[in-house]
């Protein structure tokens, strides 16, 4: 049996990282996947603030200590950032990769235990101002109450043409091309649209007498899953969805989709074996 861990949306909470490090040390998984929104609030930090050393102090030191303790049993660590993480942090993440602590996976793929893992961090437009990881979904449409990717702010410059014309749909086609995805695992930040994984707490909320959409996931990601049928997709982003719907997983055709987002103080940990995704379990620790 292969033991894989999946967590997401830790948002810089030290207690969650401490729990993660301890359960890795105790259970010794083969692979650990971190699905974005890993750092303290990107909107309240800058390159000179104490929060920006978080990757070094918590991630590098924490995973470095685990690598020393576990030696040859140190798991493969795969991670992406999320919409609340500034893209400027990619520099430090690449430094951690050069130390052999993890693989940074956004818009990349890696062979892992007989499976291919793809990473993709971008989400459709949100109501939030940080736009480093936002893309138009399938067209230049923005949901009511959300801010266009052409507005807001970015920690890394991007050309206006890329911002205006790049979509999640086109990105996924470019990332996967015509590859066989029957043994592929996707580490997404955004969940698929209109599922039990993307339900937001906007019931009854309206703008200009128009109700807000209670599903905030990606149409492009849902269409991609339904069309290409990867083995497993992993998601975060919408913290309250599992609580509202009562479900942290969904089956879309042959694909199993799991979320590790959670709106409580606990660490939500999904344990699974890629060979038997139907037996995945999620625990709050």
Beta strands, then each sheet from edge to edge (+ up, - down):
strand 1: 4-7
strand 2: 31-35
strand 3: 76-80
strand 4: 103-104
strand 5: 108-112
strand 6: 115-120
strand 7: 184-188
strand 8: 206-207
strand 9: 210-211
strand 10: 232-235
strand 11: 249-252
strand 12: 255-259
strand 13: 268-272
strand 14: 281-284
sheet 1: 4+ 3+ 2+ 1+ 13- 14+
sheet 2: 5+ 6- 7- 10- 12- 11+
sheet 3: 8+ 9-
end
